[in-house]
Amino acid sequence: MEIDYDLYAQAMKEALKVDFISNSQELKLYANALYSAMMWGRGIDEKNRAIRERDQSVK
């Protein structure tokens, strides 16, 4: 799986905004967690979109 560097940069920017991070290792771990959550959310959005397209008769 390829890394989406634009999304990772966005996750890093968001990680830099929090106050509870005390060192660079924590920053990297937090940014990685945010990136993973963003990628997971992207996958959920795609699945929901596909479900909505298939269920046009319900609307």
C-alpha positions, -999 to +999 in steps of 0.1 A: +000+000+000+013+034-010+016+063+014-005+094+005+021+120+014-004+149+012-026+132+037+004+124+059+014+160+058-021+171+069-019+145+097+014+159+108+001+195+108-028+184+130-005+166+153+016+197+157-014+215+171-019+194+202-004+204+235+002+171+252+030+159+229+064+162+246+089+149+221+095+140+184+088+103+189+054+110+204+047+135+175+055+109+149+034+082+167+004+106+170+007+117+133+008+081+123-023+073+143-041+103+128-030+092+093-043+057+099-076+071+111-079+093+081-072+064+057-097+042+075-123+070+073-116+073+036-123+036+031-155+038+051-167+067+030-160+048-002-180+018+010-209+039+021-209+057-013-210+023-031-239+011-009-259+043-015-254+039-053-266+003-052-297+011-031-312+038-052-346+021-051-347+027-013-347+065-017 
